[in-house]
């Protein structure tokens, strides 16, 4: 019968009492506990005639042949018939307290996993904090050190603009977008009437008068028609397939802008270039600050506030560009290394080419985020210009904002105490040919403004006299 265990007894006594209470096992093989006398040794195997000792371990137990010696050895090994006397157990230090304090492998694994997870969450939180901008809504643009405000179009839009060049550009855009006159090349009439299902019913005042070089105009009109038709096709597919912004930019917006820039200049290496600007971040020196905030908090203001494309003035690669290129290079070279750029960004393709028109594209219908990005980007550009000019910017800058198919024009004016962005002005869309043709014509007029009035503005600032001896024929 098992002995009763005293609950007050120490753990070693409990273990010893439990072992004493166990019945002796009925086994044929003896067992020994620490302290038991060893069993009598077996006889050593006799040496062979060669004087070497046979190694019984070299033969497996299954392959060894039975012999008389083996039988004798088995008989000489005493079998335990009674339960051996137990030797008192050596006291073992009770270390449960230490074990409770020391984490197990599973515990250490869980702790490491939790710590890693916590660091990951902290890293993600930190990343989100760095990428989060306090300027998330259009109204927050009014909190910038130089506020930016979006203003609606008044009945007399021309009076809201600050210079004559912008008013002339507005006049051309109004003729195209509102009055719908003369925005399609006359040489495209036959192609449109032949290829477009309802092309025969397009109003005649949509078409321009024919020029002198009919063959060249016909080839150009045919090429434009093919590219614009493909753009409309990809735009419709982008809507149906629910493409993302990057796909819209690559398949729809970039081809349209590049075609407009080339058509305005007449060559690939013209005076205006369409440059993708998705990776062109605002340089730290020109981040617009929040009013009453320290400078080191500026980086949070413009986090992620970049545009998708710019129409920039090309000051390289043509003989007519050399004076302006040298002047810009000299101006930028005098600046500290960290701000050696004519623009508000240190993006390499835009270091020497002045940005004329900034373009933000969105594939959804929400407009607030696009307005904020244009607002912050424009504020940074004005801050950079004021650093160069040491005075408010006296030129009205066109801005473009696209949501899916629909394009809108804005004008940014420096009022001294604020930057007013006036718009939107609808200029067309990419959902059908009837709307992409006026959009394309407006983009050509905007590119002409970059190559004309905007270029002359920079030449005046840098003291460059226009050289009329070099014709545009050199550009081709």
LINSUL-V433737 format. One record per run of one state. SS is the DSSP state (a for helix, b for strand, c for the rest). FROM is the first residue (numbers start at 1). TO is the last residue. If there is no record, write none. Layout:
SS	FROM	TO
SS	FROM	TO
//
This chain:
c	1	10
a	11	20
c	21	46
b	47	47
c	48	52
b	53	53
c	54	55
a	56	58
c	59	67
a	68	76
c	77	95
a	96	101
c	102	104
a	105	131
c	132	137
a	138	143
b	144	144
c	145	147
b	148	151
c	152	156
a	157	160
c	161	163
a	164	177
c	178	183
b	184	184
c	185	185
a	186	195
c	196	198
a	199	201
c	202	203
a	204	206
b	207	207
c	208	213
a	214	240
c	241	244
a	245	265
c	266	271
b	272	276
c	277	281
b	282	282
c	283	283
a	284	286
c	287	289
b	290	290
c	291	294
a	295	301
c	302	308
b	309	313
c	314	318
a	319	333
c	334	336
a	337	339
c	340	344
b	345	345
c	346	347
a	348	350
c	351	354
b	355	362
c	363	367
a	368	389
c	390	396
b	397	403
c	404	405
b	406	414
c	415	418
b	419	429
c	430	432
a	433	461
c	462	471
a	472	475
c	476	476
//
